[in-house]
């Protein structure tokens, strides 16, 4: 059949011994055993050996391994290792094994069903698949489970058929033969089984099978058949509830096209509503899984019929009420999240003018939902009012609850859109007033009773913040005076109040009379010892400064004293947020005051910086130094005064003064990457913020960037260089031509240094440098094409890019591919730079690019295809196929030949001559057609490389002829 004999190295005993070693051996022996088993699974001998193990072994683990191996062989190796004439014998062996394992164990039985299904897909001469399986397994009870498993997996495997080596036409035909032509027969088989016994009628396997075939069988056929009664009957029984509810969920999902399924929905609706009493019953039984299943069922029905709810709100209101009941009864917060998408879908319709009547009729539903959510938002109760650790130290559980609350917040926003923000905020206001009336007088400086019922409406108000109109004056003026009285002794309450203030800063900017008490509440919170309070206060402070900057502008001097006083006690992220806040306020001051204010704010930072630099002897203190440099960057980003052309920029004047300090720190810590990155980030932002006004800094900046890369080989210096390249490029206004020329000379020096580095060090050790280099080159190609393309560096840069494609890390590969794709545009009529900008040079550049591709195209195609078949991260596939398409458009015949050569380089036996011939003939067919036909070559190449990649991982002993060559640069 599959092999003339078992290779001695892969005999049954050796394979079983390797499996034993994987369980009990030491690490070295386990590695050897793992390598052995991996080779075994790819070998020709694996066919015979796995079947022998399944026929003779009594050990469950060995059976499972053999069945899994056989599955992989059929999916990936059938076309290349089994002659077509041997397929019937293989089918017979699997059927015999299926009969043997029909009683179990179930995992082995299911894997064998998957094997048979995948064989059926590829064995196109096998037409009577269902008949053969049923007649072979027989009609005795022990075979029923096996037949049901096969029926369940068949549609799943067919719809995943992209991993099978069939053409699109063959796969479409096989899908029709296996699924479409058998759908009626399968429904009758399932009906017969369901009616065969009481046990069969509630067998979870039956419902799983119906769910699987609902992809192929019209949903109306199932709803109008006896199977529907079986499914509803299954929901009423504990042991079949989960599978039956899931099946009914799939049935509802299949009616999503409501206008095509009106009759089916009319039958489904009353039968679904008959299940409502099950909600209460399941909750009373404390059946958590059942409650989830029934909630998912009603949620799916609601999502599928949301349009009908909007069209006929009275008729479909009971479905919505069922979901409200599920939400209200969810004491453990286990099922609420299943309803969120329904509320969103319904909101999408109800907020349309067309459904305004439905909105009026259903607004009370959302009012009830808000009441439920306000209760569900509450933290767990505790007997001790001072206890804020309500999860007994379980941080993971607390984090899940916090995330869950944010999802509830999104649903509150949906309710806001339906009810109106004022109505929602009124409920928040009522909840706060209720707490005040019941417990406000009992609060003390050390204890806040029932704080959970006060914190929840605060969180809800925070969630609604983005929905509020800045002109609103109905409810918020009543709420904010209450909020500034929130007791500060309870950490979670204070945190919630601070976050609310931070969320409503745009509203506060439009109502300045409310600013001062809120801002003082925030400022006073910086005296707290709680890190969480400090983080919240810093975030809200930033929002106040950003949105109320003009209102806070007169306080700029006092803010500096506050800033300088609290900076050192803050965690690093909060330092940045507070710094960004004060920098924004500083940024709206008069230009003539900017220089002195920058000195006022930044000189103390510079003094701290020099102290930290003198004390930075270990990694922790060096990271602290690097983080401190970021604070200066915030000022460079936000303090950008408008200065008329030709006048000195006061901000640049200040940065000129501190440039030598940053340069000295860089020189002293050139081997510490975070400091290099932060200094480069600071300089880069200066260039972006002040653009050509930064000209007085250009000379020393270019020198430091060049020296920095030469000394450190770090990509951040190239990243900063790209900003300089963009801002002083040839097409920028008010840039002296001499400066532009000097900048390009500076770029070429940087590029030469990088190429020398890439020549000396393998790409795998330079991923960040490669990424930043090709991001820089994308800019160089865009802004300086007439200088870069004719230059002596053009060819080695391209060769280095091809070498970089051998990496397995997304960022550098993506950057190299983007550069190559941009470069290829200069070989055609639509270059990345506007053709008008190139003028008469466009034709010359096209010739240079085409000449380069004729020389290097074979290497490019080989490395791109090798990447798509073996090494590229998945996010790089689209760019890889884009390169192939561009090459086919520029050099169609040559590229076809290079593709053929590359296929011949693939490891022996991994592609059949038929597959290779089929691909190449289709490429030639598309090349002879129109431009749209040529574009389809991209799909052909993607399908071929995807199929190959699924079938074969990169060989352990290398890629052979497809191995990338080391880049060498002699410049």
Secondary structure by P-SEA (a helix, b strand, c coil): cccccccccccaaaaaaaaaaaccccaaaaaaaaaaaaaaaaccaaaaaaaaaaaccccaaaaaaaaaaaaaaaaccccccccccaaaaaaaaaaaaaaaacccaaaaaaaaaaaaaaaaaacccccaaaaaaaaaacccccaaaaaaaaaaaaaaaaaacccccccaaaaaaaaaaacccaaaaaaaaaaaaaaccccccccaaaaaaaaaacccccaaaaaacaaaaaaaaaaacccaaaaaaaaaaaaaaaaccccccaaaaaaaaaaaaaacaaaaaaaaacaaaaaaaaaaaaaaaaaaaaaaaaaccccaaaaaaaaaaaaaacccccccccaaaaaaaaaaaaacccaaaaaaacaaaaaaaaaaaaaaaccccccccccccccccaaaaaaaaaaaaaaaaaaaaaaaaaacaaaaaaaaaaaaaaaaacccccccccccccaaaaaaaaaaaaaacccccccccccccccaaaaaacccccaaaaaaaaaaaaaaaaaaaacccccaaaaaaaaaacccccaaaaaaaaaaaaaaaaaaccccccaaaaaaaaaaaccccccaaaaaaaaaaaaaaaaaccccaaaaaaaaccaaaaaaaaaaaaacccaaaaaaaaaaaaaaaaaaaccccccccccccaaaaaaaaaaaaaaaaaaaccccaaaaaaaaaaaaaaaaacccccccaaaaaaaaaaaaaaacccaaaaaaaaaaaaaaccccccccaaaaaaaaaaaaaaaaaaaaaaaaccccccaaaaaaaaaaaaaaaaccccccccccaaaaaaaaaaaaccccccaaaaaaaaaaaaaaaaacccccccccccccaaaaaaaaaaaaaaacaaaaaaaaaaaaaccccccaaaaaaaaaaaaaaacaaaaaaaaaaaaaacccccccaaaaaaaaaaaaaaaaccaaaaaaaaaaaaaaaaaaaaaccccccccccccccbbbbcc
